[in-house]
C-alpha cells in the first residue's frame, strides 16, 4: 500500500520512515476526541464562511461531510490509518476523500496547535460536568446515610486510637464536606477550561480576517483566550483538572481505608455486600474488601498522572512542542479512573450495612468520655491543665484495675478530686456526651440535623 501523503510534505525530500510514523502517532489514543474535533471543525467552517474566507457553499459541503463522518465514526465504520499521525489528520483525510479538494480548505486559518487545545477543552468541559454529577450522587447518598444513622453512636478516632464518641451521621457528613469541596473545585476549574483557543493558530494567530468571538459563541465558550502564544502552550487547565481528580481520589481513598478496617473482624463495624466483595482462591472463609482496596490503589495511579503532567510541562520552551502530545494519556487515564472509582464506590457504599450495636459498644470502651470528665471539672472551676492531669490519673487507675470509667464508684472518683458528685455518671453517658456538642460543626443530634437541612436546602 502506498504511503499516505503528509499534509506537511512539501519541503521534505524523503518519505517518513515507518518506525517514525509508529513512534510519533497519537491516533491510537487521541481518536477518542473525534466528536470534539468534528464539532470544532464545523464551528470553524461556519466562521470562515461568515467572514467570506470560504464560500457558504463550501462551508455547507464541509459541514455536511463532517456530520456524515461523525455518524460513521459513531458506528465504528471508519478505519484509522497510522500514517495519519493524529485524529485531526485522520478526519481531514476522510473529509477530502469524500468531498474532494474543498476539504483542504477546512484547515484555513488554524493549526493543529490550537485545534488540539480546542478538542481538549471541549472534552474536559464535558468530563468536568460528568464528574461533578458523580460527586453529587455520592453526596446525596451520604446525606441519606446520615439521616438513617442520626442516632448511631460510634467511637471517633485520632491516631487510630479511640478518642471521643461521635454520631455515625457526623462521620458521613464529614465526607460530604470533602466531596462538596471537590465539586466546587471542579466547578471553579471549569471557568479556566471554558476558554476558546481557536484563532491562535500555530502560535502567532493568523493574518486572515477571522472572528474568534463567533467561533467561541458557536461552541458556547464563556470567553476567548487573550494571548496566542500562551494559548497553544497552555496546559495549566489539564494539570489543574488532574489535581482536582487527585484530591477527590484522596478523599475516596481515605474513606476506603476506614471501610477496609471497619469490615475486618477486629472492628466489625461494617459489612460490605457479597456483590461488592471477592473471595480467596485458597482460603474458603475469606471475604475481601477488594473494591475499597482497588480504589485506594488507583489513587496512586492518578497521583502518578499528576506527576507526569507536571514533569512534562516544567522544562518546555515557548510555545508548542511535540512533548505536549504526551499530555493526553495521563489525562485520559485520570478521567477514566476517577469516574470509574466514583461510580463503583457509590454503589459499594449503598450496599454496605453498619453494625450499630458494635459501634456503640466500642464507643463505651476506651475511655472515650475522658475529655468530658475534664470539662466537667473545668465547669467546677478547675484549670483545664489540672483537670487534664486528674483525669489522666483516673484513666491510669482504671487501666491498672481493669475497670471502665462507668464502673468506678463515687468514692473512687473522689480519691482524685473531692468535688466529684453523682452527677458524673450522667456526664459520661454517651447521649449526654454527644448532645453537649451542639455548636456549629458539632456532633450533637441537633447540630447534625441542622446541617442536613442546610445541605438539602442548598441542593434543591
Protein Blocks (a to p, Z undefined) as FASTA:
>chain_A
ZZdddfklmmpcbdcdfklmmmmpcklmmmmmmmmmmmmmmmmmmmmmmnomacfklmmm
mmmmmmmmmmmmmnopaccdfklopamlmmmmmmmmmnojmlmmmmgoiafklmmmmmmm
mmmmmmmmmmmmmmmmmmmmmmmmmmmmmmbccdddehhiafbdcdfklmmmmmmmmmmm
mmmmmmmmmmmmmpcfehjlmmnopfbdcdfklmmmmnopabdcfbfklmmmpcklmmmm
mmmmmmmmmmmmmmmmmmmmmmpmklomaccdfklcccdfklmkbccdfklmmmmmmmmm
mmmmmmmmmmmmmmcccfbdfklmmmmmmmmmmmmmmmmmmmmmmmmmmmcccdfklmmm
mmmgghlmmmmmmmmmmmnopafklmmmmmmmmmmmmmmnopafklpcfklmmmmomkbc
fklmmmmpmklmmmmmmcghiabfklmmmmmmmmmmmmZZ
